[in-house]
Amino acid sequence: NMRLVAQERGVALALDGGAGGTATGDGRQFRRVFYNLIDNAVKHTPPGGRIRVACRLDGGEVVVTVEDTGFGISEVHLPRIFDRFY
């Protein structure tokens, strides 16, 4: 449970699921993606920090955001963050 992991590290984790929509797809892959995103946010957010996971409807699509108060990714690395094994 990521909420417990965040709590142990002194990080507040807020979930805002107020979108009211439905997404279809592979449930196992959805869980994997969300776990990885939240786990990464927990790892890189200092104690006392916050993580907010929210979803909303936008033009018939469900948009999910994960925001944290961690140090972020250096601008120098942003162009390559989706390169495999970078």
C-alpha positions as CSV (number, residue, x, y, z in Angstrom):
1,N,0.0,0.0,0.0
2,M,1.6,3.2,-1.2
3,R,-0.2,5.3,1.4
4,L,1.6,3.4,4.2
5,V,5.0,3.7,2.4
6,A,4.4,7.5,2.1
7,Q,3.4,7.7,5.7
8,E,6.5,5.9,6.9
9,R,8.7,8.3,4.9
10,G,6.8,11.3,6.4
11,V,5.2,12.3,3.1
12,A,1.5,13.2,2.8
13,L,-0.3,11.4,0.0
14,A,-3.7,12.8,-1.2
15,L,-5.9,11.0,-3.7
16,D,-8.5,13.0,-5.6
17,G,-10.6,10.7,-7.7
18,G,-13.4,13.1,-8.5
19,A,-13.4,12.6,-12.3
20,G,-16.5,10.4,-12.3
21,G,-15.4,8.7,-15.5
22,T,-14.4,5.2,-16.5
23,A,-11.2,4.1,-18.2
24,T,-10.9,0.8,-20.0
25,G,-7.8,-1.2,-20.3
26,D,-5.6,-3.8,-18.7
27,G,-6.2,-3.4,-14.9
28,R,-2.8,-5.0,-14.1
29,Q,-1.0,-2.5,-16.3
30,F,-3.0,0.4,-14.9
31,R,-2.0,-0.7,-11.4
32,R,1.7,-1.1,-12.5
33,V,1.8,2.4,-14.0
34,F,0.1,4.1,-10.9
35,Y,2.4,2.1,-8.6
36,N,5.5,3.2,-10.5
37,L,4.5,6.9,-10.6
38,I,3.5,7.1,-7.0
39,D,6.5,5.0,-5.8
40,N,8.8,7.4,-7.8
41,A,7.1,10.4,-6.2
42,V,7.5,8.9,-2.7
43,K,11.2,8.2,-3.3
44,H,12.0,11.7,-4.5
45,T,9.8,13.7,-2.1
46,P,11.6,14.7,1.2
47,P,9.9,14.1,4.6
48,G,7.3,16.7,5.2
49,G,6.5,16.9,1.5
50,R,3.2,16.2,-0.3
51,I,2.1,14.1,-3.2
52,R,-1.3,14.6,-4.9
53,V,-2.8,12.1,-7.3
54,A,-5.8,13.5,-9.2
55,C,-8.0,12.5,-12.1
56,R,-10.4,14.5,-14.1
57,L,-12.5,14.3,-17.3
58,D,-11.3,16.3,-20.3
59,G,-13.2,16.0,-23.5
60,G,-14.3,12.5,-22.8
61,E,-10.8,11.4,-21.7
62,V,-9.7,10.6,-18.1
63,V,-6.6,12.7,-17.3
64,V,-4.5,11.6,-14.3
65,T,-1.8,13.8,-12.7
66,V,0.7,13.0,-10.1
67,E,2.2,16.1,-8.4
68,D,4.8,16.2,-5.7
69,T,7.0,18.6,-3.8
70,G,10.2,16.8,-4.6
71,F,13.2,18.4,-6.3
72,G,12.0,17.6,-9.8
73,I,13.9,16.6,-12.9
74,S,16.7,18.7,-14.2
75,E,15.8,20.5,-17.4
76,V,18.9,19.0,-19.0
77,H,17.3,15.5,-18.6
78,L,13.7,16.4,-19.7
79,P,14.2,15.7,-23.4
80,R,15.3,12.1,-22.7
81,I,13.0,11.0,-19.8
82,F,11.1,8.7,-22.0
83,D,14.2,7.1,-23.7
84,R,14.4,3.5,-22.7
85,F,17.0,2.8,-20.0
86,Y,18.0,6.5,-19.7
